[in-house]
Amino acid sequence: VVNVDLTEEGIEHVEDIVSAVFQYLNLLKKEGPQQWVFDECRDLSSMTFRFKDKERPQSYTCGLSEQLHYYPLEEVLCGGYLLSEFKPELIDMVLGHLIPQNIRIAVVGKALSEKVTCSEKWYGTCYKMEDIDPALLEQWQSVGLNDQLRLPMKNEFVPTCFDLYKDVQPVSSLPEMISETPLARVWYKQDDEFKLPKAVIYTELFSPLAYLDPHHTNLLHMFAQLFRDALTEYTYAAELAGLTYSLSNTKYGLTLTVKGYDDKQHVLLEKIMECMTSFTVDPKRFEILKDAYVRALRNFNADQPHQHVVYYTSLLLSEQGWSKEELLQATNEMTVENLEAFIPRFLSGLHIEMLIHGNMLKDAALALAGTIQEKLTTKSGTRPLVPSQLTRQREYQLRDGCSLVYLADNNVHRSSSVETYFQCGLQDTHQNMLLELLCQIFAEPAFDELRTKEQLGYIVWCGIRRANGTQGLRVIVQGDRHPEYLDSRIESFLHKMGENLEKLSEDDFLRHREALASRRLERPKKLSHLTANWWVEITSNQYHFDRDVCEVAHLKTLTKQNVVDFYKQCIASTANQRKKLSVQVVSTAPGGAGDPEVSRPPTTQPDDGLSRPPPLRETELIMDIPEFKQGLALYPLMKPYLPLSKTSKSKL
C-alpha cells in the first residue's frame, strides 16, 4: 500500500502521482535489490527489538496472539523485528507483481463529493467505483524513469554506540538544575531506572510575542509548520533510526522535543538549531500551508460537540485566549513578508528552559544546552528577557454561588453536548487529593448512570479540569438530547452521589483511597512518559518533581468526612462556595436538539422512573465573552514548590 497526502491541487493530478509511483518502482527494478539497504534495515530492526520500551501487558499479549498466526512459536517474540537472510530473488518477485494491471486506487477528498453515485449501507458513506481506462494502464506501463527520483542515501543517524553511561557521583532520583543564566535554566536527570541507550530533551523557547495577539499567534504557528515541513526530508532518516523530534507552538513560545537513541542526538539538534537560526520562508510552501491552516480554522465546526464545549470552557476562563474567528480573521494579515520580519524578532528575545533526561552524562547535557544557546546568541543575536516579561497566564475566578450558562450552536452534527464545570479554586496538595478522591468515587457511577442506564450518549466523562494553577470537577456528556436536559441529569446524578457519599461504608472508602494511591504511584512504562511528567512540572513553574509521592502520603491521611465536607463546600447544589459554569453546544443540524424545524422546547423534566434534579439557583446567561471576563477577578499564580534562587523567583 502506498499512501499519498494530497493538497487541493494534488487531487486534480492523481494520474500524474500514480505515474510518479510507477517511475520509482521502475527505478527499484533497474537498480535491483541492494545489499546495503538490507543490512541497514536488519541493523535497525535488531536495534529496535533489543531496546524495546516496555509495553502494557494487555496490548503486548494481544499483539503476540496476532503474531501466532504468522510465525512459528519460537519466532513469535522476534519474528516481526529480526531479519535473518538477504533474498534478492524474493524482492524481485514482489517487484514483479507491482505493475499497473494489479493496481487498485482509492481517492478520498471533499472535492469529490459531487462525483459520487453510491451509498454504503452501514454508515451511509458516499462513493463511486469505476474501472481504470485501459489506455491509462498502458500509459503507466510505459512511464519509464524520472531523473528527479533516486535511491536513498545511507542513513547517518544509525547509532553505533549503545553504551550505558554511569556518573561517578551518586545519581539523584529527581531532576536537578545544573545550569542557570539570565538566558537559560537547564534541568538534568541521568536515567538509572530504564537502562536503555536513549534520552529525551525538552526545550521551551519562551517569548512574550508568542500569544501577543491573533496575528502573532498565527505567525508563530506558520513558523512551526514551515520549519517542520522544511526538515521533513532530513529528519525522515532520523526517524527510521529511532530518533524523533517535534516542534510546536504554544501560548508561551515554541517547544522543541528530541527523543530516541542518544548516540546521534547532538547531530540532529545541531541541524535543527542551524536551520532555525538561518530559516528562510519558501513562498510556495507558505501558501500551501497557510491554505491548510485557514481550512482547519474554517472546519472548526466539523469538530465533535464535546470538543467544542472543552474549547469554549477554556476560552471563557483563560486570562487570554483568541477565538477561532479571531484567528481566522487575522490570517488576512499573514504574508511571507510579515513572517520573515517576525522570525528574527521572535528569536531576538527569549528565555530558555530545558530538561534533559536519559542515558547522558552531565557534561554531555551541558554541551547540548550550550549548543542551543550558542546558536541562538551568535546567529540570531538572542538576548535574555527581563524578569517582568516571564509571566504565565492566570485563570478567571468565578463568583461564589454563581450558576452560569454559555450557549453555542453546531450545524454539522446531530449530537449536542454539555460540559458542567464546578470551579474548586487553586491547586495545592490537600485540595488536589480531595478532588481526585471525589472523582475516583464518582467516575464509574457517572458512566453507569448517565450512559448505561439513562443512555444520554456514547460520550460520558467525569473528571478533573486543571489549568493555570486552578482546578475543578467537570462532567461532559454528548448525546441527542438538548444540553439543558443533559445538564439537569448531571445535577440529579451529583445530588444522588452526595447522598451516596454520606452512606459510603468505611471499607468502600478505603478501597477507593487505595485504588487512587496505587494509580498515582504506578511507575511510567517508558522513559519518555516519565520525562513528560517532569516537563509538566517545569512548564507550569511548579517544579514539584516528586508530586506523586508527596500527594499520596497526604492522601492516606484523608477521611471520608474530609471528602463529604469538600463536596458540601464546592459541589452540592446548596454549597455557598459553589461556582458552576455550564457550557452547552446545541445541534441545529437537521434532526438535532436545536433544529428549528423540530417544535420541541428544551425541558429539564426527567424521563419516567428517573430522579428529579435538586432545587437549583437561577442561571445567568453569558452573552458576550470579553464583557463577561471584565467583571471577574483573576486567581494568583502559584508559587514554585522548589526553593529557586531569588533571581528565579522574581521571574515567575
C-alpha positions in Angstrom: 0.0 0.0 0.0 1.3 3.4 -1.0 -0.4 6.4 0.8 0.0 10.0 -0.5 -1.5 13.0 1.2 -2.9 15.4 -1.3 -3.3 19.2 -1.5 -6.3 20.7 -3.1 -4.3 21.0 -6.3 -2.9 17.5 -5.9 -6.3 15.9 -6.0 -6.5 17.2 -9.6 -3.3 15.3 -10.5 -4.0 11.8 -9.3 -2.9 10.2 -12.6 0.4 12.1 -12.5 1.0 11.0 -8.9 0.4 7.4 -9.8 2.8 7.8 -12.8 5.5 9.0 -10.3 4.9 5.9 -8.2 5.5 3.6 -11.1 8.5 5.6 -12.2 10.0 4.9 -8.7 9.1 1.3 -8.9 10.9 1.2 -12.3 14.0 2.7 -10.6 13.9 -0.1 -8.0 13.7 -2.7 -10.7 16.5 -1.2 -12.7 18.9 -0.8 -9.7 17.9 -4.2 -8.2 17.9 -5.3 -4.6 20.7 -3.5 -2.6 22.6 -5.5 0.0 23.5 -2.3 2.0 19.7 -1.4 2.2 19.0 -4.9 3.6 21.9 -4.6 6.1 20.7 -1.2 7.3 17.1 -2.4 7.7 18.4 -5.5 9.5 20.5 -3.5 11.9 17.7 -1.0 12.7 15.2 -3.8 13.3 17.6 -5.7 15.5 18.2 -2.5 17.5 14.5 -1.8 17.9 13.9 -5.3 19.2 16.9 -5.2 21.5 16.0 -1.9 23.1 12.2 -2.0 23.0 10.3 0.0 25.6 8.1 -1.8 28.0 4.5 -2.2 26.9 1.3 -2.5 28.8 0.6 -6.2 29.4 -2.8 -6.1 27.7 -1.6 -4.6 24.4 1.5 -6.8 24.4 -0.3 -10.0 24.8 -2.9 -9.0 22.2 0.0 -8.3 19.7 1.6 -11.6 20.5 -1.6 -13.5 19.9 -1.9 -12.0 16.5 1.7 -12.9 15.7 0.9 -16.6 16.4 -0.9 -16.6 13.0 2.2 -15.6 11.1 5.2 -17.1 12.8 6.3 -20.4 14.3 6.1 -20.5 18.1 9.9 -20.0 18.6 9.8 -16.8 16.5 6.6 -15.2 17.9 8.5 -12.7 20.1 11.1 -11.6 17.5 9.5 -12.5 14.1 8.2 -9.0 13.5 11.6 -7.5 14.1 14.6 -9.7 13.1 15.7 -10.1 9.5 17.9 -13.1 9.0 18.7 -13.6 5.3 19.0 -11.4 2.3 16.9 -12.9 -0.5 17.1 -10.7 -3.6 15.1 -13.1 -5.7 12.2 -12.7 -3.3 12.4 -9.0 -3.6 12.4 -9.2 -7.4 9.4 -11.5 -7.3 7.4 -8.9 -5.2 8.5 -6.1 -7.5 7.3 -8.1 -10.5 3.8 -8.0 -9.1 3.8 -4.2 -8.6 2.5 -3.4 -12.1 -0.4 -1.3 -13.4 -2.5 -4.4 -14.2 -2.6 -5.2 -10.4 -3.4 -1.7 -9.1 -6.4 -0.6 -7.1 -6.7 3.2 -6.4 -8.7 4.8 -3.6 -9.0 8.6 -3.8 -10.6 10.4 -0.8 -11.5 14.1 -0.6 -14.3 16.5 -0.1 -13.7 17.9 -3.6 -15.1 14.6 -5.0 -18.5 14.9 -3.3 -20.3 15.8 -6.5 -18.9 12.8 -8.4 -20.1 10.0 -6.1 -23.0 7.8 -7.2 -23.4 5.1 -4.5 -24.0 5.0 -0.7 -22.6 2.3 1.6 -25.4 0.7 3.6 -24.0 0.7 7.1 -22.7 4.2 7.6 -24.1 5.9 4.5 -20.6 6.7 3.2 -20.9 8.0 -0.4 -18.6 6.6 -3.0 -18.1 5.8 -6.7 -16.4 2.8 -8.3 -15.2 2.7 -11.9 -12.8 0.7 -14.0 -9.4 2.3 -14.9 -9.2 3.2 -18.5 -7.0 0.6 -20.4 -5.3 3.5 -22.2 -4.2 4.8 -18.8 -2.9 1.4 -17.7 -0.8 1.3 -20.9 0.5 4.8 -20.2 1.6 3.8 -16.7 3.2 0.6 -18.1 5.5 2.8 -20.3 6.3 5.7 -18.0 10.0 4.8 -17.8 12.3 6.6 -15.4 12.3 10.0 -13.8 15.7 11.8 -13.4 14.4 13.5 -10.2 13.9 10.2 -8.4 16.8 8.4 -6.8 17.5 5.8 -4.1 18.0 7.0 -0.5 21.4 7.8 0.8 23.0 5.7 3.7 21.4 6.7 7.0 23.8 8.9 9.0 21.6 8.6 12.1 22.0 4.8 12.6 23.5 4.6 16.1 26.7 2.7 16.6 27.3 3.2 20.3 24.9 1.7 22.8 27.0 2.1 26.0 25.1 2.9 29.2 26.8 5.8 31.0 27.2 5.9 34.7 28.1 9.0 36.6 30.8 8.7 39.2 28.6 10.9 41.5 25.5 9.4 43.2 22.6 9.8 40.9 19.7 11.9 42.2 16.2 10.4 42.0 14.8 13.6 40.7 15.8 16.3 38.1 18.4 18.8 39.3 19.2 22.3 38.0 22.7 22.1 36.5 22.9 25.5 34.9 21.1 28.8 35.3 21.9 32.0 33.4 19.8 35.1 32.6 19.1 33.3 29.2 18.5 29.7 30.2 17.7 27.3 33.0 18.8 23.6 32.5 17.4 20.7 34.4 19.0 17.3 34.2 18.4 13.7 35.3 20.6 10.8 34.4 18.5 7.6 33.9 19.1 4.9 36.4 15.7 3.2 36.0 15.0 2.2 32.4 18.7 1.4 31.5 18.3 2.0 27.7 20.7 3.9 25.4 18.0 6.6 25.0 17.4 10.2 26.1 14.7 12.8 25.9 15.4 16.5 25.6 12.7 19.2 26.1 13.3 22.8 25.3 11.0 25.7 25.7 11.8 29.0 23.8 9.6 31.4 25.8 8.7 34.7 24.2 6.0 37.3 25.1 5.4 37.7 21.3 4.1 34.1 21.0 0.5 35.0 22.0 0.5 38.7 21.9 -2.5 38.9 19.6 -4.1 36.7 16.9 -1.7 37.9 14.2 1.4 37.0 16.2 -0.2 33.7 17.2 -0.8 32.9 13.5 2.7 33.8 12.6 4.3 31.6 15.2 2.0 28.7 14.1 3.2 29.2 10.5 6.8 29.3 11.5 6.5 26.0 13.3 4.6 24.4 10.4 7.1 25.6 7.8 10.0 24.6 9.9 8.8 21.1 10.3 8.0 21.0 6.6 11.5 22.2 5.6 13.1 19.5 7.7 10.9 16.6 6.7 13.3 15.0 4.3 16.3 15.4 6.6 14.6 14.1 9.7 12.9 11.2 7.9 16.2 9.3 8.1 16.5 10.1 11.8 13.0 8.7 12.4 14.0 5.5 10.7 16.9 5.2 13.1 14.7 5.7 16.2 15.4 9.4 16.7 12.5 11.8 16.5 11.8 15.5 17.1 8.8 17.7 17.3 8.4 21.5 17.2 5.1 23.0 18.4 3.8 26.5 19.2 2.1 27.2 22.5 0.8 30.3 24.2 4.3 30.8 25.6 6.5 30.2 22.6 8.0 27.1 20.9 8.5 23.7 22.5 11.2 21.6 20.9 11.4 17.9 21.8 14.1 15.4 20.7 13.9 11.8 21.9 15.4 8.4 21.0 18.9 6.9 20.9 21.3 9.3 22.5 24.3 8.4 20.2 23.3 10.8 17.4 21.1 13.3 19.2 23.7 16.0 19.1 23.8 15.7 15.3 20.1 16.2 14.9 19.9 19.0 17.5 22.7 21.0 15.8 20.9 20.7 12.4 17.7 21.8 14.0 19.3 24.9 15.6 21.2 25.7 12.4 18.0 25.6 10.4 16.1 27.6 12.9 18.6 30.4 13.1 19.0 30.7 9.4 15.5 30.0 8.3 14.1 31.4 5.1 10.5 31.2 4.1 9.6 29.2 0.9 6.8 31.3 -0.7 5.2 28.2 -2.4 5.2 26.1 0.7 3.9 29.2 2.7 0.8 29.5 0.5 0.1 25.7 0.7 0.5 25.5 4.5 -1.4 28.8 5.0 -4.3 27.4 2.9 -4.3 24.2 5.1 -4.3 26.3 8.3 -7.2 28.5 7.1 -9.2 25.4 6.1 -8.6 23.9 9.6 -9.9 27.1 11.3 -12.9 27.1 9.0 -13.5 23.5 9.6 -13.7 24.0 13.4 -17.5 23.5 13.2 -16.9 20.0 11.9 -15.2 19.0 15.2 -17.2 17.0 17.6 -19.6 18.9 20.0 -17.7 17.6 23.1 -14.5 19.1 21.7 -16.4 22.4 21.3 -17.5 22.5 25.0 -13.9 22.0 26.1 -12.8 24.7 23.8 -15.4 27.2 25.0 -14.7 26.5 28.7 -11.1 27.3 28.2 -11.9 30.4 26.2 -14.2 31.6 29.0 -11.8 31.0 31.9 -8.3 31.7 30.5 -6.8 35.1 31.1 -6.1 35.4 27.4 -7.5 33.3 24.6 -8.1 34.0 20.9 -11.2 32.5 19.3 -11.1 30.6 16.1 -13.0 33.5 14.4 -10.3 36.0 15.6 -7.5 33.8 14.4 -9.3 33.3 11.0 -9.8 37.0 10.6 -6.1 37.7 11.3 -5.0 35.3 8.6 -5.7 38.1 6.1 -2.6 39.8 7.5 -0.4 36.7 7.2 2.1 37.2 4.4 5.6 35.9 3.5 7.0 39.4 4.3 5.3 39.6 7.7 6.6 36.1 8.6 10.1 36.9 7.5 10.1 40.0 9.7 8.5 38.1 12.6 11.0 35.2 12.9 14.1 37.3 13.8 12.0 39.4 16.2 10.8 36.3 17.9 14.3 34.8 18.3 15.9 38.1 19.4 14.5 37.9 23.0 13.9 34.6 24.7 14.1 32.7 27.9 15.1 29.0 27.5 14.0 26.2 29.9 15.4 22.7 29.3 15.0 19.2 30.7 17.5 16.5 29.7 16.7 13.0 30.9 18.2 9.7 30.0 21.5 8.0 29.1 23.6 11.0 29.2 26.4 12.3 31.4 26.1 15.8 33.0 28.9 17.2 30.8 27.2 16.0 27.6 23.9 17.5 28.8 25.6 20.9 29.4 27.2 20.7 26.0 23.8 20.2 24.3 22.4 23.1 26.3 25.4 25.1 25.3 24.8 24.3 21.6 21.3 25.7 21.7 22.4 28.9 23.5 25.4 29.4 21.3 23.5 29.0 18.0 20.8 31.5 19.2 23.2 34.1 20.6 25.7 34.1 17.7 23.4 33.7 14.7 20.1 35.3 15.9 21.5 37.8 18.4 19.3 36.4 21.1 19.2 38.3 24.4 17.6 37.2 27.7 14.2 38.6 28.6 13.9 40.8 31.6 12.2 39.1 34.7 9.0 41.1 34.3 8.4 39.6 30.9 8.4 36.0 32.2 4.8 35.8 33.2 2.4 32.9 32.9 -1.3 33.1 32.2 -3.8 33.1 35.0 -7.4 31.9 35.3 -10.5 33.9 36.0 -12.2 33.3 39.3 -15.9 32.7 39.2 -18.1 34.3 42.0 -19.3 32.1 44.9 -22.8 30.9 44.4 -22.9 31.6 40.6 -24.6 29.4 38.1 -23.5 30.5 34.6 -24.6 29.2 31.2 -22.8 29.8 27.8 -24.7 28.7 24.7 -23.2 27.9 21.3 -24.6 26.1 18.3 -23.3 23.5 15.9 -24.9 22.9 12.5 -22.8 19.9 11.4 -23.5 17.2 13.9 -26.9 15.9 15.2 -25.5 15.4 18.7 -25.4 18.1 21.3 -23.0 18.4 24.2 -22.6 19.9 27.7 -19.7 20.5 30.0 -20.8 21.1 33.5 -17.9 22.6 35.4 -17.5 23.3 39.1 -14.5 25.5 39.8 -12.8 24.5 43.1 -10.0 27.0 43.4 -6.2 26.9 43.4 -4.3 23.7 43.3 -2.5 22.6 46.5 -1.7 19.2 48.0 -4.8 19.0 50.2 -7.3 20.2 47.6 -5.7 18.1 44.8 -6.2 14.9 46.8 -9.7 15.8 47.9 -10.8 16.5 44.3 -9.0 13.4 42.9 -10.6 11.2 45.6 -14.0 12.6 44.9 -13.5 11.9 41.2 -12.3 8.4 42.0 -15.6 7.7 43.8 -17.8 9.5 41.2 -16.3 8.4 37.8 -17.6 4.8 37.5 -21.1 5.6 38.8 -21.3 8.6 36.4 -20.6 6.3 33.4 -23.0 3.7 34.7 -25.9 6.1 35.5 -25.6 8.7 32.6 -24.5 6.4 29.8 -25.6 2.8 30.6 -28.9 3.4 32.5 -30.1 6.8 31.2 -28.4 6.3 27.8 -27.8 10.0 27.4 -25.0 9.5 24.9 -21.9 7.5 23.9 -19.6 10.1 25.4 -19.9 10.5 29.2 -16.9 11.6 31.2 -16.4 12.7 34.8 -13.0 14.0 35.8 -10.8 17.0 36.7 -10.1 20.1 34.7 -6.8 21.7 35.6 -5.5 24.9 34.0 -3.2 27.8 35.0 -2.9 26.6 38.6 -6.7 26.1 39.2 -8.8 23.0 39.2 -12.4 21.8 39.3 -14.8 18.9 38.7 -16.2 18.6 35.2 -18.8 16.3 33.7 -19.0 16.1 29.9 -21.9 14.4 28.0 -22.5 14.3 24.3 -25.8 12.9 23.0 -29.1 13.5 21.1 -30.9 15.3 24.0 -30.8 19.1 24.5 -27.9 20.2 26.6 -30.3 21.8 29.1 -31.7 18.4 29.8 -28.3 16.8 29.9 -27.2 19.4 32.5 -30.3 18.7 34.6 -29.4 14.9 34.6 -25.8 15.7 35.7 -27.2 17.8 38.6 -29.5 14.9 39.5 -26.6 12.5 39.4 -24.4 14.7 41.6 -27.2 15.2 44.1 -27.7 11.5 44.3 -23.9 10.9 44.7 -23.8 13.4 47.6 -26.4 11.2 49.4 -24.4 8.1 48.5 -21.2 9.7 49.8 -22.8 10.1 53.2 -23.8 6.4 53.2 -20.4 5.1 51.8 -19.0 2.4 54.2 -15.6 2.9 55.6 -14.3 -0.3 53.8 -15.5 1.1 50.4 -14.0 4.4 51.1 -10.6 2.8 52.0 -10.8 0.7 48.8 -11.3 3.9 46.7 -8.4 5.6 48.5 -6.1 2.7 48.0 -7.1 2.4 44.3 -6.2 6.1 43.8 -2.9 5.7 45.6 -2.0 2.7 43.5 -2.8 4.5 40.3 -0.8 7.6 41.3 2.3 5.6 42.3 2.3 3.3 39.3 5.6 4.0 37.5 5.6 5.0 33.9 6.4 2.2 31.5 8.6 4.3 29.2 11.4 6.8 29.8 9.6 9.4 27.6 6.4 9.2 29.8 8.4 9.9 33.0 10.2 12.8 31.3 6.8 14.2 30.1 5.5 14.1 33.7 8.5 16.2 34.9 8.2 18.5 31.9 4.7 19.5 33.0 6.1 20.5 36.4 8.6 22.7 34.6 6.3 24.4 32.2 3.8 25.1 35.0 6.7 26.6 37.0 5.9 24.3 39.9 9.0 22.0 39.9 7.2 19.5 42.2 9.1 16.5 40.7 8.1 14.1 43.5 4.5 15.2 43.5 3.1 11.7 43.3 4.9 10.5 46.5 4.1 13.7 48.4 0.5 13.8 47.4 -0.2 10.1 48.0 1.4 10.4 51.5 -1.2 13.2 52.2 -4.0 11.2 50.5 -3.5 8.4 53.1 -4.4 10.9 55.9 -7.8 11.9 54.4 -11.0 10.6 55.9 -14.4 10.1 54.4 -15.6 13.2 56.3 -13.0 15.3 54.6 -14.4 14.3 51.2 -18.0 14.9 52.3 -17.1 18.3 53.6 -15.4 19.1 50.3 -18.5 18.0 48.4 -20.7 20.2 50.5 -18.4 23.1 50.1 -17.8 23.1 46.4 -20.2 20.7 44.5 -23.6 20.4 46.4 -26.5 22.4 45.0 -26.7 24.3 48.3 -23.0 25.0 48.7 -22.2 28.6 49.4 -18.9 28.4 47.5 -20.3 26.6 44.5 -19.1 28.1 41.3 -20.9 26.5 38.3 -20.3 27.0 34.6 -22.4 25.1 32.1 -21.1 25.3 28.5 -23.8 24.0 26.1 -23.4 23.3 22.4 -26.8 22.8 20.8 -27.1 21.0 17.5 -29.0 23.0 14.9 -28.4 20.3 12.2 -31.4 18.5 10.8 -32.8 16.3 13.5 -30.7 17.9 16.2 -32.0 19.1 19.6 -31.9 22.7 18.4 -33.3 22.1 14.9 -35.7 25.0 14.3 -37.9 22.6 12.2 -38.4 20.5 15.3 -41.0 22.1 17.5 -40.0 20.8 20.9 -38.8 23.3 23.6 -35.9 22.2 25.8 -37.0 20.5 29.0 -35.4 19.5 32.3 -38.3 17.2 33.3 -36.8 13.7 33.8 -37.9 10.7 31.9 -40.2 8.2 33.7 -38.6 6.5 36.6 -35.7 8.9 36.9 -35.0 11.1 40.0 -35.7 14.8 39.8 -32.8 17.3 40.0 -32.5 19.2 43.2 -33.7 22.8 43.5 -31.1 24.9 41.7 -30.1 28.6 41.7 -31.3 30.8 38.9 -28.9 30.7 36.0 -27.2 33.7 34.4 -26.6 33.6 30.6 -23.2 34.7 29.3 -23.9 36.8 26.2 -20.5 38.4 25.5 -17.2 36.7 26.5 -15.0 39.8 26.7 -17.7 41.6 28.7 -18.1 38.6 31.0 -14.4 38.5 31.8 -14.2 42.2 32.6 -16.3 41.6 35.6 -14.2 38.9 37.2 -11.0 38.8 39.3 -8.1 36.6 38.4 -6.6 33.9 40.6 -3.0 34.5 41.6 -0.2 32.4 40.1 1.0 29.5 42.3 4.5 29.8 43.9 7.0 27.2 42.8 7.4 24.2 45.0 11.2 24.1 44.9 13.1 27.0 46.6 14.6 28.6 43.5 17.1 31.4 43.6 16.0 34.9 44.3 16.5 35.8 40.7 14.5 32.9 39.6 11.6 33.7 41.9 11.4 37.2 40.6 10.9 35.8 37.1 7.7 34.0 37.8 
